[in-house]
Each structure stands twice: as C-alpha cells, then as structure tokens.
Amino acid sequence: MDKNIEDLVKTTTRGSLILFLGQISSTFILAFGMLLVARFLGEANYGSFNKAQSVVQIAFLVMNLGVSSAMTKFIAQFRHEGKKGYIKVFIEAGTILNIIVASILTIIVYSSAGYVANELYKDPGQEILIKTLSFSIIGQAFMTYAQGITVGYERMEMRSLLQLCYSLVKSVVSPVLVYIGFGTLGAILGHAAPILLSGLLGAIFIVILYRQERNESRPITHFEAIKIMLSYGFPLYLSVLMNGVLPHLYTTLLGIWETDTQIGNYSVALNFSVLLSFITIPISTTIFPLFSKLENNKRELNFLYRNAVKYSSLFGYPIIFTIMALANPMIEILFHNNYTFAPHYLRVYMLMYSFIGFGMVCNQPLLNSQKRTDLIFKSTLVRFLIAFPLSFFAISRYGVIGLLLTYITSTGINTLIDYYNLNRVFGFQINMQFVVKIIGLSILSYTVVYSFSSLLVVNPWIELICGALISLTIYLVGLIGLKALTKQDFEYLMKLSDSFGPVSPVIRWIVDVLIRFS
C-alpha cells in the first residue's frame, strides 16, 4: 500500500469512525424513542402507523432520480482531480431538479391519500395520516440530497449531524404526542416534523459548502450537468427504485393479507436490524468516495475491495448470529409479554444479512464508483422480477414468514450476481477461505449461545449479558485458533490505528494482544 493510497485510506477510516459514532448515537436515541412509541401505541396501532408510512416511503424513493449518489461520485472525483469549476454548477443543477420533483410528488401523494385509504387499505382513518406525512417529502428530498453532497466532500460530521438531529427530535416529539393522547396521528406528526427540520438543516449545510467554492469559470451549463448526473444516476435510480419499492410493496401486501398485530410484530423485528447498521452504513458510505478517486487504479481497487469485504464480514457475522441467538431475551426485556412473534421473525430476517461475506455491503459502491451502474441495474432487475411475483404468492400463503423468505432469496440472488459481475469485468475476488472460517465460527457461537439462553430461563437480562459474553469469547478465541487474521492484516490495522482518534491507543493495544496470542 503506497503512501498516497495509505493517506486516502486513513481519511476514509476517520470518516468511518465519525459515521460509526454518529450511527451509534442516533440509533440508540431513535431506538429509545421508537420503543416508547411501540409500547404506548400497542401492536395494532403500531402496525397502522407503519402501514401509513409505506405509501409516503415510496414517494421518498421515486423523487431522488439518482442525484444524491451522482453528487457523491462527481464531487469526490472533481475534488481529487482539481476540477473545482464543475462543482458549483453540479450543486445548483441538482438543487433545482430536487425542488421540482419533490414538489410534484407532494401534490400527488396528498391528492391520492383518500383513494389509498378507502380503496386499497379499506381503512378511512389512514387518509389523514397519509396526508399529514405527504408534507415531509420536501424535507426528505433536501435531507437525502445533503447527505450525498456532504459525503462527496467527505464531511462525515455533517452527515452524522443530520442523522442525529432527525433521531433526537423524533425520539422526543413522537413519544410525547402519543403519550398525551394523539395516538397514531401523534406518531405520524412526530415522524414528519423531524424530517422537515433535518431537511432545513441539510439545506443550510449545502449553502455552507457551496459558498466555500471559489468563483471559477464554469466549463459546463446547468443543463449539461443535469444530463451528466442523470446519465450516471438514472440506471442507479431505477435500481434503488426497484429495491426500495419492494419493502413498501411487502408492507402493503401484509396490510391486505395480515392483521395489524402481525404487522406490528414484523415491524418490531425489523427495528433490530439497525444494530448491524453500525458496521454496514459507515463502510458502504465511506468507501464510495474512496473508490471514486481510484477509477483508473485497478490494482489498488482490488486490494481495497478485498479488505472492505473482509472487515465487514469480520464484524458483521458475529453481530448477525448473536442477535439471532439472543432474540428472545432482547424482545422480552423491551416489551415484556408483548410482540410474542417478533423473536421468531427476527431470527429469520437476520439470515438475509448472511450474504455480507459475498460483498453485500461493498459490491454496489465499487460498481457505482466505476460508472458501471448498468450492471447494478441488471442485477436489481433480476431481483425485482423474482421478488415481485414471489411476494404475492409467499405473503398470501405464509404471511410474514413468506415475506421474510422472499427477502432472503432476492437479496442472495442480487448479491451473487453483483459479485459475479465484479469478478467477470474486473477480476476481483473475495477471500473465500476467510469467509468460510468466520461463518463457521459464527454458527458455532450461535449454537452454543442459543442453547444456553434456552436452557437458562432465569432472567432475560442475565441471559442477554451472559450470552453476549459467551459469544464474544468464542469469537475471539476462534479468531486466534483458526488464524483468521494474518500478519499482514495486523500490520495494516497498526498503520490505520492513528486514524481512530482518541480510541487509537485502545485499538493498538487490542491488535498487540491478538498478535501476541496468535
């Protein structure tokens, strides 16, 4: 790893740490607020709350047109290449496009709320909920757009602050409104207000970054900038649209064929997936601008890709299988005797992330960075064509379990096709021996911890704490015993340890201990 690449990786590592800390803070704040909302509303009302969101969430997906990802890609690339004159034009063009699309969608969703509530859901009470949420579309547009720009500038603290602002406001406003008697409408208001506020903050961040750019000559027009953004982003937009529509289609189908109680249990199970986002979001977000800077350096790209997959697997699999093993005590601690189906749903749902070792987190950021959004579109289209008809059959027959099996099947197909394309086009490969070791170790840990938790029915807190410690012990001992990490891995970790700020001494100490035992 030469000095230039090492500096780029250190910058990315610092960004990952900032996002990691921001993700933890915002997630715990948001989880606490949503826990209160779920407990105050009860299973049926909480299901109704999530049902109303599904319609507006589809609008959130439709409106971006791939502009946010295009801003990340081109701002990172132009800054690295010194083409500063392009940046202001791109920001201005993207802002204009964002406002127009978001305004049109707000009008469409507001106008169609009555039809969706009365004809689709057969629930007139949904109309006011959907109309109220429709005003959050403009806020979400600016929030998403600002995230793309701040990541392109590698200002990860701004992106984290956006998420933290949303989580903090939502976690205060939503439970209070529900508790004082506004019920499901209070939860909806508490969901819309933070989005609007975060959108305003995002607009402020855009202005701050925009004004830092010098008034250089403009080599292209706004129209040309929009053409470049859409030519890059539109295949990606279609991919995001197909991927994003599916979860909301699933929720809509659940609303037709399942009770609000089952939807509430399913929604609670999905909330626990945020524990894995501590790893996946910082990695996938920060490697995108890093890969974008290395468009013509395939050798270093291959090195960085292999390691990104390796370390996302290293941290991801233990979290996945520990959550599966301890699903019962986690749900019991938070909800006591409520949401009794949630632990079972959670265990099945987490299997979707078992493809993380095949580049589930890293494949698409790499293809995006190399302008191969056409390959992402094709793999996503295959996923959509399989998942769409399968969801109708599986959900109508097997309810939530049918939906979860659809998730697992479609995600696996999508990930494996992306990996095949990376190998075919670029010749990149993952470290399969490492992945097999980590999966085997994680399955062993799951078996031991789940058996322990099932046999020791004493107190859910004791089961949770002891189970987590057992899982950590098995994992660390297994890493050393299997020699999963090489001497080269330890050297890289030592080189990057300075990028971890105040926790650098701890990282160096942990690596040193692992080296000694290995």
N, C-alpha and C positions, 0 to 999 in steps of 0.2 A: 504494500500500500504506500504509494509515493506521498510526498509532503502535501501536495495540492489536494489530493483525494482525502488524505487524513484530516486536513483542515475542514473540508466540506462535510465529512462525516461527523466531526466534532460539533460543527454548527447544527447539524441535524440532530445529534444526540442531545444537545442543550435544548433544542426545540421540543424534542420528545419528552424530556423531563418536565418542561414547563406545561406541556399539554397533559402529561400524566398527572401532575399535581392539580392542575385545573379540572381535569376529568374526575379525579377522586373527590375534590371539594364539591363540585357542582352535583355529582352523582349522589353523594351522601345527603346533601341538602335536599335535592329533588326527591330522593327515595323516602326521606323522612316525611316530607310534605304529602307525597302520594300515599304513603302508608296511612297517614291520618285521614286523608280523603276516602280511601278504600274502607277504612273502619267506620267512618261516620256515615258513608252512603249505604253500606251493605252490599251484598252480592248483586242483587237485581239492579239497583240504581247505578252501581259502578259499571255494570255491563251496558246500561243505557247511555252513560257518559261516553264510553269508548265507542259505542255504535255511532253516536253523533259525530265524533271526531273523524271517522273513517271517510266520510264524504269530503270534508274540507282538506284532509290529508292528501287526497287525490289531486286537488287543485294545487297544493303545495308542490307536488311533483311535476305537474303539467307546466308550471309557469317559468321554470328556470332556463329551458332551451339549451342547457349545457354551458351557459355563460359563466357560471361560477367556476367550473373546472377549467374552462378556457382561460379565465383571468389568472388562475393559479399557474397554469402551464406557461403562458406567454410572459407574464410579469417576471417569473423566476428566470426564464430563458433570456429575456431582454436585459434584465439587470446584470446577469452573468456575462452577457456579450457586450455590454456597454451601449445598447441601443435605447437610450433614455427617451428619445423623441417619440417613440411609439407608445409609451406607457400612458401619457395623458390622454391621447386620442382613444385608446382602448377603454380607459376608465369612463370617459364621457359617453362613448358609444354604448357601453354596457349599461350604464345608468339609465339612459333614455329608453333602451329596449326593455329593461326591467320594469320601469314605471308603467309603460303602455300595457304590457302583458298582464301585470298584476291587477291593474285597474279593470281590465276586461273580465278577468276571471272572478273578481269580487262581485261584479254585477251578475254574472251567470250563476254563481253559487247562491247568491241571495234570492234571485228570481226563481230558482228551481227547488228551493227548500220545501215548499208546500207539496210539490209532486213527490219528492223523495220520501217525505214523512208519511203522506197519506196513501200513496200507491205502492211504493216499494216496501217500506217497513210496516205499513198498516198501523202506524203509531203517530197520531196527530201531535202528540206532545214533543216530537222530535223537531217540528218546524221551527219553533222559537230558538231551540238550541243550535240548529244549523245556521240560521240567520245571524245569530249573535257571533258564532265562530267565523262567519264569512269575512268580517272586518279585519280579522287577523292575517288575511292573505297578504296585504301590502307590507305589514310588519315582517312577516316571514320572508318576503322577497328581498328586503333590504338586509335582513339578518344573514340569509344564505349568501347573498352577493358579497357582503362584507367579509364573511368567512373565507370566500375564495380569494379576495384581494389581500387580506392580512396574511394568509398562508403563502401567497405568492411573494410577498415582501419578507416572509419568514419572521413576521411579528407575532409569534405564537402567544405572547402575553395578551395581545389584543383579542385574539380568538378565544382564549380561555376566559377572558373577562366578559365577553359576550355570553358565553355559556353560563358563567357564574351568575351574571345579572338575571338571566332568564330563570335559572333554578331557584335563586334566592327569593325573587318576587313571587314566583309561582308557589313556592313552598310556604309562604306566609299568607298570601291572599286566598288561595283555594281552600285550605282547611278552615280559615276564619269564616268565609262566606258560607260554606257548607254547615259549619257548626252553629251559626246564628240563625239558620233556618231557610237559607236559599236553596238548599238541596242540590239537585243535579244542575240547575241553572247557575248556582253559585260556583260549582266546579267548572262549568263552561266559561263563566266570566273570569274566573281565576286562571284559566288556561289562555284566554285571548289577551288579557291585559299584559302579561309578561312578554308575549311575542311582540306586541306593538311597542313596548318600551325598549326591548332589545333591538328591534328594527331601527328605532330612533338612535340608539347608541351606535349601531352599525353604520348609520349614515354619517354620524359625527366622525367615526374612525376613517371612513372613506375620504371625507373632506380633509382631515389632518394629513393623511398620506398623499393625497392629491396635491396639496399645497406645498409639500416638500420637494416636488419635482420642479426643476428649473424650466423656464420658458424657452425650450429649444425649438428648432424648426420641426415642422410636422411633416414627416415623409409620406403619410397616407391620409386619406379623408376618413370621416366617421363611417361613411357607407362602406368603404373598403375594409375598415376594421371590423364592422359587423359581419361582412362576408367571410373574413378570416375566422372569426370566432364561431360562426355558425357552421362553416365547412369542417372545422375541427370538432366542435361540440355537438353537432346535430346527431351523428351516429351514437355518440355517448349519451346524449339526451334521450334518444329513443330507448337505449339500453336501460338507463336509470328509470325511465317512464315505465317500461315493461316490468322491471324488477320491483319498482315501487308500487305499481298498481296492484300487484298480486296480493300483498298483505291486506290491503283495504278491500280487495275483492273477497278475500277469505273472511274478513270480518263481516262483510255484507252477507255472504252466504251463511255464516254462522247465525247472523240475525234472522235469516229466513228459516233455518232448519234446527237451530238450537235455542234453548231457553237463555234468558238474561243471566241466570245463575251460572250456567256453564261458561258463558262468555266472560263473566266476572272472574271465574277460576282460571280460565285461559289467560286473561289479561294480567292477572297477578303473577302467573308463572313467567310470562314474558318480561316482566319488570326485573327479574333476577338476571337477565342476560346482560344488564349494564355492568355487572361485576367483571365480565370478560372484556368490556369496552375499555377498561383501564389499560389493557395491553393493545388491543386491536386498533383503536382510534389514534393514539399517538403514533404508532408505527405507520399505519396506512396514510395518515395525513402528512407526516414529515418526509417520508421517502418519495412522495410525488414530486415536490420541487427539487429534491436532490437528484432523482433520476432525470428530470427535465434538463438539468445542467450538463448531463453527460450523454447527450443524444448521439454523439459520434464515437464514443469510447466503449465499445462492446466488452472489452476485457474487464474493465473496472465495473461495468454494469453487472456482468455475470458474478463477480466476486461479491458485490453489494447485495444482489438479489438472493444468492445462496445464503448469505448470513442473515438477511432480513427474515427469510423463511425459517431459518434455523432458530433464531432467537424468539420469534413469535411462537414457534412450536414449544420451545423450552419453557416459556412462561404460560402459554395458553393451555396446554393439555392438563397440567396439574389443576388449574382453576376449573376447567370443564368437568373433570371427573370427581373433584372434591365437591363441587356444587351438586352433582348427581347423587353422590353418596350421602350428603347431609341435607337433602331436600326436605325431609320430614321435620327434623328439628328446627330448621330455618323458618318454615311456614308456621309451625306451631308456636314458636317464640313471638312472631309478629302478629298472628291472627287467632291464636288460641284454637278453638274448635271450629272456626270458620274456614272457608275455602279448602274443604277436605279433598277435593280432586286436584288441587294445584300441585302438590309434590309429585304426583304421577305424571302430570303434564310437563312439569319442569324437567324431569329426568329424560323424557323422550325428546323434548325440544332441544336440550343441550347437545344431543347427538348430531345436530345439524353442524355444529362447530368442529366436529371431528375431522373435517377436511382442511383444517388450518395448516396441517403439515404438508399439504399439497399446494400451498401458496394461496389459500383462500383470502388472506389479507394483502398479499403482495403482488399477485399476478396482474390485476387490473391497473394499479398505479404504474406499474412498469410499462404495460401496453399503452396506457394513456400518455406517458411521458415520451414515448417514441412515435406518437401520432398514429398508432395502429388502433384507433377507435373502431375501425371497420371490423376487426377481429372480435372486439368486445361485443359489438352489435350482433354478430353472427352467433356467438355462443349464448348470448342472452335471448336471442330469438328462439334458439333450440329449447332453452329452458322454459320460455313462455309457452311455446307450442305444446310442451309436455305438461307443464303445471296447470295451464288453463283448463283443459278438459278433465285432467285427473282430479282437480279440486272439486268440480261439480259431482263427480262420482264418489270420491272418498268422503267428502263432508256430508253429502246426503245420506250415505250409508253408515258411516262410522263417527260422524260428528267431529269433535276436537281432535281425537286420535287420528282420524283420516286426514285432517288438515296438517297435523304435525308430520305425518309420513310423507305428505306432499312436499312440505318444506325440505325434508331431508333428501328426498330423491332429486328434486330440482336443483338444490344447492350443490349436491355432489356432481351432477352432470355438468353444471355451469363451470365449476372449479376445475374439473378434469379436462374439459375442452380448452379452457384458457391455458392450462399448463401444457397441453399437447401443442397448442399454437406457439407458445414461447419456445418450446423445445424444437419445433419444426422450423420456425423462422429465424431464431437467434441461436439455437443450440444450447440454451440454458437448461440446467438440470438441478434438482434439489438433492440434498444429501439423504438418500433413502435409508441408509444404514442408521443414521442418527434418528430419523423419524420413527423407524421401527422400534428402536430402543426406548424412545420416550413414550410411545403408545403402549408398549408392553409394560413399562414401569407404571404408567398411569392406571392401566387396567388392574394391575396387582394392587395398587393403592386403593382403588375403588372397592375391590372385593373385600379387602381387609376392613376398611372404614365402614362400609355399608353393613357388613356382618356385625361389627362392633356396635354400631348405632342401633341395629335391630334387636340385638340381644340385651344391651344395657338400656332398658327402658326405665330410667330413673328421673332425670330432669333434662329438658331439652337444651338448657344452657351447658350442662355438663357434657351431654352428647356432642354438642357443636364444638366446644373448645377442645375436648379430648380428641374428637375425630379430626379436627384441623391439625392438631399437633402430630397425631399419628401419620396423617397424610404427608406433612412436611418432612417428618423424619424418614419415612420410607423413600420419599423422592430424593432427598439429599444423599442418603446412603446409597441409593441405587445409582445416582449420577456418578458417584465416586467408584462404586463397584464395577459398573459397566464401562467406565472410562468414556462416557459420552462426550465430554468436553476434552479437546486436545490441547497440547501445549501451545499451539498457535492461537486457539481461542482465548486462552488465559493472557497471552501477550497482547492481543487486540483489546481485551477488556481493561488491561492495565493502562494501555495507551489512551483509551477513551475515558478513563476514570476521572480525569480532571474536568471533564465536561459536565459532571454531575453536581457541580457547585458545592454547597455545604455538606452534602452526603458523600463527597468523594472519599474521605478517609474511611468511611464505613464500607464503601464498595471495594476499595483497595484491600481492606482487612479481610473481607469475605473471600475475595479472589485468592489472597495469600493463603488462607486456611484451606481452601479447596485444592490449591497447588500442593500444599504440604501433605494432605491426606491422599491425594491422587498419586 
